[in-house]
Amino acid sequence: MTDTFQILVNDTPQQANGDTTLAEAATQFGAQAPYALLLNQNFVPNSEHDRITLNPDDAIEVISAIQGG
């Protein structure tokens, strides 16, 4: 069994484990493409979202595109 720990997604506490990727955390939070992700205040390219696993107390910011005119 993998231990769970807390992360923050847009300042909201969420549960994760050592197998949770950045992409999975964004999906669990309800992010819908297109969006950008910052991990601990550092931009993460889309190509890395599935490769990065989370650690306790990681802070993720989901930045969604805004359409308008």
GIUR-V773274 format. One line per field, one symbol per residue. ss: DSSP state (A for helix, B for strand, O for the rest). psi: psi as a letter, one per 20 degrees, with the letter a starting at -180 (. if undefined). burial: + if it has 9 or more other C-alpha atoms within 8 Angstrom, else -. Layout:
BEGIN
ss=???
psi=???
burial=???
END
This chain:
BEGIN
ss=OOOBBBBBBOOBBBBBBOOOBAAAAAAAAOOOOOBBBBBOOBBBOAAAOOOOBOOOOOBBBBBBOOOOO
psi=ppqqrprpoljppqqrriiprgggggghhjppqqrqppoljpppqhiihiipqqqpjqpppooqqpqa.
burial=----+++++------+++-+++-++++---+---+++++----+----++--+++--+++++-+-----
END
